[in-house]
């Protein structure tokens, strides 16, 4: 576990904490000195050399290798894209829906996951949504829908609107027993704990840099299991998807033998410079340390909510990083927090509080104080005391 002194040292590298309590990593990670320095390095290289594309492409490949190590994959299994949407679209364009038409996903997915796969219906896809039981989707609900007709199961790791964590292992096993592929969207969790795509037995994994990986927007990563790569030929493509992008031959089409075949156009070099220092900082801190610290903060806020009688949308046994509290007016509640220099966010009737390694118990107490003064804006539990052990 990290000591208070270590956490404060980490926190000091994020200028926003000089003015505010930042609890909105679920939308955008706070900016650190090392990420800012990375962006400045890109600007300096542009000033000094004009167009050092050889060096920029080297940095691009360094990002691929660094992220592969972060999720326990090989660099050849990593595609660098501009957004998770671009990564999902590239995979979707490579799949056929003639023999297996069904696409199964929970109703807790982020909209882009639904939109991309619904967009495949003209190609024959049959998109079906797994219903929730309240604020949870048990693995059994997936099992009732996944069958031999299922092509792929799209699965969010942590739901953006209530903080529910899916049972990835169980659902992946169900899908694979039926011969279906699994794509995990880890945008709301990657960077808050260790990731091992091999241990999770995933076929595809997508995430971006702007949230818990502490980087800028405009950069994302797609993992594709190595033995799947040669079987898939994306039709959403571009010059950087080719075996030799620098052949400059528009009449020759030869996809890269690696996951780079899922890329498309000119890479987002400024974002590469800004993103890599973010997840390298997390590696230096230790993702196990990050996870332990985030869990402590999450449990503390859930306990405060329990003591205040506030209904939580996030399950009581949550490990973090996102806690969502039910509110009568979540927009006004965000404003009340802002008046106290606390940055949070909301989705629908949920007040979202998200934790990363730079947050402290004092941040939790600050939220609890504002909640206490504004209980009229929260939904209170008529059943009274509930256990959060």
C-alpha distance (Angstrom), angle and dihedral (degrees) to the residues before:
residue distance angle dihedral
X1 . . .
X2 3.77 . .
X3 3.78 118.0 .
X4 3.80 121.7 -126.4
X5 3.80 88.2 -109.0
X6 3.80 92.1 54.4
X7 3.81 92.2 48.6
X8 3.79 91.7 50.1
X9 3.81 90.1 49.8
X10 3.81 89.7 53.2
X11 3.80 91.0 45.2
X12 3.80 91.6 53.1
X13 3.81 88.8 66.0
X14 3.83 91.3 65.7
X15 3.80 110.8 73.1
X16 3.79 95.8 -160.1
X17 3.82 89.8 74.4
X18 3.80 89.0 66.9
X19 3.81 86.6 71.3
X20 3.80 109.6 15.8
X21 3.78 147.2 25.5
X22 3.77 103.0 -115.1
X23 3.81 115.6 -151.6
X24 3.80 101.9 151.6
X25 3.80 103.4 92.9
X26 3.81 87.8 127.8
X27 3.82 85.3 72.9
X28 3.81 102.5 30.5
X29 3.78 132.5 -12.3
X30 3.79 118.2 -119.3
X31 3.82 116.4 -98.8
X32 3.81 115.6 -104.8
X33 3.79 128.9 -159.8
X34 3.81 90.6 -113.5
X35 3.82 94.1 53.7
X36 3.80 90.5 46.1
X37 3.80 88.8 50.7
X38 3.80 90.1 51.1
X39 3.80 91.2 55.1
X40 3.79 89.9 47.8
X41 3.82 89.4 51.6
X42 3.80 89.0 57.7
X43 3.81 91.9 49.9
X44 3.81 90.4 47.9
X45 3.80 91.8 51.6
X46 3.81 90.0 49.9
X47 3.81 91.7 49.2
X48 3.77 94.2 45.9
X49 3.80 102.4 40.9
X50 3.79 106.1 18.9
X51 3.79 97.5 -144.9
X52 3.80 112.1 9.1
X53 3.80 93.8 168.3
X54 3.78 94.0 159.8
X55 3.81 90.3 59.4
X56 3.80 92.2 41.4
X57 3.79 92.1 53.2
X58 3.80 89.3 48.5
X59 3.81 88.9 54.9
X60 3.80 88.5 47.4
X61 3.80 90.5 56.0
X62 3.79 90.7 45.0
X63 3.81 87.1 58.2
X64 3.80 90.5 52.5
X65 3.79 91.9 52.0
X66 3.80 93.8 44.6
X67 3.78 94.0 50.5
X68 3.80 92.5 44.9
X69 3.78 88.5 56.6
X70 3.82 90.4 47.4
X71 3.83 91.9 60.1
X72 3.85 97.7 33.0
X73 3.82 94.9 -108.6
X74 3.80 134.1 121.3
X75 3.83 121.6 -101.5
X76 3.82 90.6 -116.7
X77 3.81 88.5 63.4
X78 3.82 94.4 56.3
X79 3.79 127.3 90.4
X80 3.81 119.0 -169.9
X81 3.80 112.6 -144.3
X82 3.78 137.3 168.3
X83 3.81 94.9 -114.7
X84 3.77 142.3 -1.7
X85 3.80 86.8 -107.8
X86 3.81 89.7 60.3
X87 3.79 91.4 50.0
X88 3.80 94.4 49.2
X89 3.80 91.3 45.9
X90 3.79 91.4 52.1
X91 3.81 91.6 53.1
X92 3.82 92.1 44.5
X93 3.79 90.7 52.9
X94 3.81 89.8 55.8
X95 3.80 96.4 53.2
X96 3.79 126.7 88.2
X97 3.78 120.8 -144.1
X98 3.79 98.1 -164.8
X99 3.82 99.4 99.3
X100 3.79 100.8 19.8
X101 3.78 110.7 32.1
X102 3.80 103.9 166.0
X103 3.77 124.1 101.2
X104 3.80 112.0 -172.7
X105 3.79 124.5 -162.7
X106 3.78 137.9 154.1
X107 3.76 121.3 -106.9
X108 3.83 88.5 -118.0
X109 3.81 93.6 73.2
X110 3.80 120.8 123.1
X111 3.83 108.3 -101.1
X112 3.81 95.7 -107.7
X113 3.82 90.5 63.2
X114 3.78 91.2 54.9
X115 3.79 93.7 42.0
X116 3.81 95.3 51.2
X117 3.79 94.5 49.5
X118 3.81 94.3 40.8
X119 3.78 84.9 54.2
X120 3.81 87.7 63.3
X121 3.81 93.9 63.9
X122 3.84 93.6 96.0
X123 3.84 85.7 58.6
X124 3.80 91.1 55.0
X125 3.81 103.0 -89.7
X126 3.80 118.8 149.1
X127 3.80 107.0 -154.1
X128 3.80 116.2 -158.9
X129 3.80 126.7 -178.0
X130 3.80 124.3 -144.1
X131 3.79 111.1 -132.1
X132 3.78 121.9 -126.1
X133 3.78 128.4 -126.7
X134 3.78 98.8 -136.4
X135 3.81 107.5 -59.3
X136 3.82 94.1 -15.2
X137 3.80 137.2 70.0
X138 3.81 108.7 -155.2
X139 3.79 117.4 -148.2
X140 3.83 87.8 -117.9
X141 3.81 88.8 67.5
X142 3.81 89.0 59.6
X143 3.79 91.8 45.9
X144 3.81 90.8 59.1
X145 3.81 90.8 57.4
X146 3.81 105.4 35.7
X147 3.80 114.1 88.1
X148 3.80 143.3 140.7
X149 3.80 90.4 -65.7
X150 3.82 92.8 59.6
X151 3.80 115.7 109.8
X152 3.80 100.3 -179.5
X153 3.79 140.2 -3.2
X154 3.80 115.1 -144.2
X155 3.78 111.4 -154.5
X156 3.79 133.7 -176.5
X157 3.80 115.2 -147.8
X158 3.82 95.7 -154.1
X159 3.80 120.9 13.8
X160 3.80 113.6 -122.5
X161 3.80 94.5 -143.3
X162 3.81 103.3 45.2
X163 3.82 109.9 10.8
X164 3.82 94.8 -117.5
X165 3.81 112.6 159.7
X166 3.81 116.3 -142.6
X167 3.79 122.7 -133.2
X168 3.80 92.9 -115.3
X169 3.80 96.2 176.3
X170 3.80 95.1 52.1
X171 3.80 95.4 43.7
X172 3.80 92.8 46.1
X173 3.79 90.4 52.2
X174 3.81 90.8 50.2
X175 3.80 91.7 49.7
X176 3.79 95.4 46.9
X177 3.81 92.4 49.0
X178 3.81 86.5 61.4
X179 3.79 93.0 44.6
X180 3.81 93.7 -109.2
X181 3.79 125.4 141.1
X182 3.82 122.9 -122.3
X183 3.81 128.1 -141.7
X184 3.80 117.0 -170.8
X185 3.82 120.2 -156.7
X186 3.81 104.0 -154.5
X187 3.80 98.7 170.6
X188 3.82 93.4 119.2
X189 3.80 94.7 50.5
X190 3.82 114.0 24.4
X191 3.79 107.4 111.2
X192 3.80 95.8 30.0
X193 3.83 96.5 78.7
X194 3.82 141.6 1.6
X195 3.81 117.8 -63.5
X196 3.81 126.0 -154.2
X197 3.79 112.3 174.1
X198 3.81 91.1 -176.4
X199 3.80 93.6 54.6
X200 3.82 89.0 49.1
X201 3.83 89.1 50.6
X202 3.81 92.2 -135.0
X203 3.78 126.7 172.2
X204 3.80 95.0 -160.2
X205 3.79 132.4 12.4
X206 3.80 127.1 -174.5
X207 3.77 133.3 -173.0
X208 3.79 140.2 144.7
X209 3.77 136.3 -137.5
X210 3.78 104.0 -122.8
X211 3.82 100.9 81.2
X212 3.80 126.0 40.2
X213 3.82 92.3 -7.0
X214 3.83 85.5 67.2
X215 3.80 96.8 -134.2
X216 3.80 136.3 120.7
X217 3.81 125.9 -81.5
X218 3.79 119.7 -98.6
X219 3.81 99.5 63.5
X220 3.80 131.8 86.5
X221 3.78 139.5 158.8
X222 3.78 133.3 -132.7
X223 3.80 121.4 -161.8
X224 3.81 117.3 -158.2
X225 3.79 120.3 -173.2
X226 3.80 107.3 -110.0
X227 3.79 99.7 -121.5
X228 3.81 90.8 50.9
X229 3.81 95.3 55.6
X230 3.84 99.2 80.1
X231 3.82 91.2 46.5
X232 3.82 94.1 59.5
X233 3.80 126.7 70.0
X234 3.82 112.1 -176.4
X235 3.79 115.7 -145.3
X236 3.79 90.1 -161.5
X237 3.77 95.4 77.4
X238 3.79 147.8 131.9
X239 3.77 145.0 -177.6
X240 3.82 96.3 -64.3
X241 3.80 89.6 56.9
X242 3.78 90.9 64.6
X243 3.79 127.1 101.5
X244 3.81 87.9 -117.3
X245 3.82 111.9 19.7
X246 3.78 91.1 -179.8
X247 3.80 95.5 58.7
X248 3.83 85.8 88.0
X249 3.80 92.4 -153.6
X250 3.83 113.0 144.0
X251 3.82 91.0 -173.9
X252 3.79 96.3 58.8
X253 3.82 121.5 73.8
X254 3.81 116.5 -170.4
X255 3.77 118.1 150.4
X256 3.79 119.7 -141.6
X257 3.82 112.8 -97.2
X258 3.82 88.0 -132.1
X259 3.81 133.1 64.3
X260 3.79 86.5 -83.1
X261 3.83 84.8 88.2
X262 3.83 86.2 79.2
X263 3.81 92.1 62.0
X264 3.79 124.5 88.6
X265 3.79 129.3 -174.4
X266 3.78 139.7 8.5
X267 3.81 109.3 -33.2
X268 3.78 122.9 -111.3
X269 3.80 97.0 -110.7
X270 3.84 98.7 174.5
X271 3.80 89.9 55.9
X272 3.81 91.3 48.3
X273 3.81 89.4 56.3
X274 3.80 90.2 49.2
X275 3.79 99.1 41.4
X276 3.78 104.8 49.3
X277 3.84 95.6 62.5
X278 3.81 88.6 54.8
X279 3.76 98.4 60.7
X280 3.79 91.8 34.5
X281 3.80 87.5 59.1
X282 3.81 89.1 53.0
X283 3.79 91.0 50.3
X284 3.79 90.3 51.2
X285 3.82 91.0 51.1
X286 3.80 90.4 45.7
X287 3.79 122.1 -113.2
X288 3.81 90.8 -126.8
X289 3.81 87.9 57.7
X290 3.79 90.8 47.9
X291 3.81 91.7 50.4
X292 3.79 93.5 49.2
X293 3.79 92.8 49.4
X294 3.81 93.7 46.4
X295 3.81 91.3 49.0
X296 3.81 90.9 53.9
X297 3.81 92.3 51.8
X298 3.81 92.7 45.4
X299 3.78 93.7 51.1
X300 3.80 90.7 47.2
X301 3.81 93.6 54.2
X302 3.81 91.2 46.0
X303 3.79 88.7 52.7
X304 3.81 91.5 50.4
X305 3.80 89.8 49.6
X306 3.79 89.6 50.1
X307 3.80 92.3 50.4
X308 3.81 90.3 49.8
X309 3.81 92.0 47.4
X310 3.81 93.5 -119.3
X311 3.79 117.6 156.5
X312 3.79 111.8 -120.8
X313 3.78 123.3 -151.1
X314 3.81 89.6 -163.5
X315 3.83 114.5 83.1
X316 3.79 114.9 -102.0
X317 3.81 93.9 -119.0
X318 3.81 94.2 54.7
X319 3.79 118.9 146.8
X320 3.82 91.6 -159.1
X321 2.91 156.5 -160.2
X322 3.82 94.6 160.6
X323 3.81 125.6 47.6
X324 3.80 118.5 -176.5
X325 3.80 121.7 -166.8
X326 3.79 122.5 -164.4
X327 3.79 113.3 -113.8
X328 3.79 136.6 -173.3
X329 3.79 88.6 -144.1
X330 3.81 110.7 12.8
X331 3.81 93.7 175.5
X332 3.79 92.0 56.4
X333 3.81 90.0 44.6
X334 3.81 90.0 56.0
X335 3.80 87.4 52.1
X336 3.81 91.7 50.6
X337 3.80 89.6 53.5
X338 3.82 90.6 47.0
X339 3.80 89.6 54.5
X340 3.80 85.3 61.0
X341 3.82 92.8 47.6
X342 3.81 92.8 -103.9
X343 3.81 116.8 135.4
X344 3.81 114.7 -149.3
X345 3.81 136.6 139.1
X346 3.78 141.9 -141.0
X347 3.79 140.8 -142.4
X348 3.80 118.9 -164.9
X349 3.84 107.2 -46.6
X350 3.78 93.5 -16.2
X351 3.80 127.1 102.8
X352 3.81 105.7 -149.8
X353 3.80 121.4 -146.6
X354 3.80 114.9 176.6
X355 3.78 129.5 -173.0
X356 3.78 134.3 -151.0
X357 3.78 133.0 171.8
X358 3.82 92.2 -83.0
X359 3.81 93.9 62.9
X360 3.80 124.5 95.6
X361 3.79 140.7 -160.0
X362 3.80 87.4 -101.6
X363 3.82 87.5 62.4
X364 3.80 89.4 54.3
X365 3.80 91.0 48.8
X366 3.80 89.9 49.6
X367 3.79 90.8 56.3
X368 3.80 91.5 45.6
X369 3.81 90.9 53.9
X370 3.81 92.4 53.4
X371 3.80 91.5 45.3
X372 3.80 90.3 51.6
X373 3.81 90.8 54.7
X374 3.81 92.9 46.9
X375 3.79 105.8 40.5
X376 3.80 88.5 133.3
X377 3.83 87.1 70.9
X378 3.80 93.8 52.5
X379 3.80 131.5 75.9
X380 3.80 108.6 -113.9
X381 3.79 124.7 -150.1
X382 3.82 110.4 -113.5
X383 3.81 89.9 -162.3
X384 3.79 91.3 67.1
X385 3.79 123.2 -149.0
X386 3.83 119.1 32.4
X387 3.79 127.2 179.8
X388 3.80 121.7 -113.5
X389 3.80 97.1 178.4
